[in-house]
Amino acid sequence: MRSVATLVDYFGHAGEIVEPHPGRQSVIYRVPGRVPGAPALTLLPHLDVVPVNRAGWSREPFGAEIADGFVWGRGAIDMLNLTAAMAAVFKRYLTGELPPLPGDLVYAAVADEEAGGALGAGWIAANRPELVESESLLTEIATPHVIPGGGLPVTVAEKGPAWRILRTTGTPGHGSQPYATDNALVPLADAVMRLTETPTPVVISPEWEAFVTGSGLAEDLVARLTDPDRVDAAIEELRAADLGMARWAHACTHMTVAPTVFAAGGKHNVIPDGGEVRLDIRLTPGQDLDTVDDHFRKVLGPDLH
């Protein structure tokens, strides 16, 4: 809501504000183009950020302090930098500093992206699609600058989220007598270790192959990054030179499984009788939920349910 108020003040008028749930505000502006019926363009940044653990910050996470040539704050990279940049361009367009486009230009700053988008872009698409109706859309960056010479890469596909929760049950007991107890935390920890230590199969999708082939990278590197038998070794070599690039290449060629939230027990001296771990799973193009189930049963056993 604070971000919406900031944009309203910046643009000088309210636009169209929607709030499907208290605190989940989005704001949409639409400027008509000069040619009726011409294709429209939507700028789609999001306003929300992931939670903050203030103990890990040396600066105020919501202060947007400028120091050492950087803006410091939660969301400065994901994605309030582009939210602000798009707003600056859109304001110049509103005030006539930029030439009019043939079609409409839409600026839709949405809530809830970090939680899946159901109360932001998803709600607007389902309930108020006319607000963002357009033929083209620009949103946040998804591709690193890997093209030699500073070329601009274009993302043509997205990985899909397939979040899961693993739960275990046990028998409570006193922490001072753990021998032969049914501690729910132990099998949960074991499952996490097995999932993180077991590689997922390599997937060389047509989208990945086309991107790497046209990237301008060295011919030998292209060959290895598009070969199912050699891509993992190529990623390991990249790790030493550019960890960010290695992580990105790995994510583009594998279903990824990342444990992100672990919870079990409630008191220091009590054996937990239940626990859960939340897993951020991302599918490559062409995979589906059956892919996740098959991998989990392979790693954790056929009795998983």
Secondary structure, DSSP 8 states (H G I E B T S, - for coil): -HHHHHHHHHHSS--EEE-SSTT--EEEEEE--SSTT---EEE--B-------GGG-SS-TTS-EEETTEEESTTTTTTHHHHHHHHHHHHHHHTTSS---SS-EEEEEBS-GGGTSTTTHHHHHHH-GGGT--SEEE----S---STTT---------EE--EEEEEE---EETT--TT---THHHHHHHHHHHHHS---B---HHHHHHHHTS---HHHHHHHT-TTTHHHHHHHHHHH-HHHHHHHHHHHB-EEEEEEEEE-SSTTEE-SEEEEEEEEEE-TT--HHHHHHHHHHHH-TT--
